[in-house]
Amino acid sequence: MRLGGYLSRPGDGRVRPQIPARVLMWALLMGRVLRENSHRAIEALVRSRARAALGVERRFSDDTLNYFTERLDPGALRAALASVVRRAKRNKAFDGTRWIGLALDGSGAGAAVASACVLCHPVRNAEREVVGQLHRLVAVSVVGTGLTLPCEAEPYAAGDSEYAAGQRALRRVVAQLGPRFADYAVVDGEFATAPFLHTAGDLGLWVVARLKDNLPLLAAAARQRFEGQPPDLTFTHHGERVELWDADDFDPWDTLRWPTVRVLRYRQHRRDGTVCEAYWLTDFPVSQVGPRALFRLAKSRWEIENQGFNDAKNRYGLEHICHHHPNSLRIEWLLVLLALTLERLFRLRYLHRGPHPVRAAIELLRVFRLDLAFASPCIDSS
């Protein structure tokens, strides 16, 4: 992925570095790929005989990584992550995909007992007493392509909001990936406001947004129309029956500059007998995206949950605080996204060559760890 230039010049802000930045940056990235979720674990790796197999030139301590990440430029890391995603598109990783989407969503990560940085959000109990701290971020991921690639993380402080952070993240991603990289943005209902929809439109993106009760007039009009008529289309999706209602002539609310609003309603009958129903609004014209295709674009919203936050938290340690410093938090979260993106491109696009089947993520991790074990038959505790 041609990351050599970034690894050599990652935006090191140390005044008199004793250990080259490329050594520390490579160790941090390899630690994330190997799912070592703390600086202390990376220190243990580079102090073992596995260091040679990892390609790390020198030993160092976890304090070195703390000091390094405090002074590392997150802008350079964001640019490197964007360059990987752009190269993936140039290398035809998304071939066969008609529409490329950008999904935005927020989440909490990094719980702490005491406040130690400007990004801490107080956690209160039922009596409104502060019982801990939590950090929050908005992530952006490429979706709708069969290959979910996280590409941005924007933390925000207690005085800020997920809504404002999402707009900043979307502007930055489009600026770094290019105005014609993606076709649409898919978001939850809290982003379904006129300023956000206008921002996405100004960036050259169509919008697919969940329609909820924060837009009461439009939601009521859609329910009144669709609930009294049969579905426009019925089909099977992954063995489950789906019913669709679609209309593109709803009136916009006062502050929205769209001429009309298109609303899609779907009702999905699960195998266990439950029914999932949702309403979505969009400015996609019917002539370009039919209701069935629009249903798939709306469902791509869940990729950032299932292949984004879930994998990042449960497998790559997004919720663990390596070093409680605002810049270190930014760096570690971006490193998690970079490791996820690199692993998926390597496993799902590069390793598909030849007759062998594509490995699962855990199988590839086991291969990496076995290689380290063969290269380091015993541990050097010095």
Secondary structure, DSSP 8 states (H G I E B T S, - for coil): ---HHHHH-S-B--SS-SS-HHHHHHHHHHHHHTT--SHHHHHHHHTSTTHHHHT--S---HHHHHHHHHTB-HHHHHHHHHHHHHHHHHTTTTTT-S--EEEEEEEEEEEESS--STT-EEEE-TT--EEEEEEEEEEEEEESSSS-EEEEEEEE-TTS-HHHHHHHHHHHHHHHH-TTS-SEEEE-GGG-SHHHHHHHHHTT-EEEEE--TTSHHHHHHHHHHHTTS--SEEEEETTEEEEEEEEEEE---TT---S-EEEEEEEEE-TTS-EEEEEEEE---TTTS-HHHHHHHHHGGGHIIIIIIHHHHHTT-TT--SS-SHHHHHHHHHHHHHHHHHHHIIIIIITTSSSS----HHHHHHHHHHHHHHH-SS----
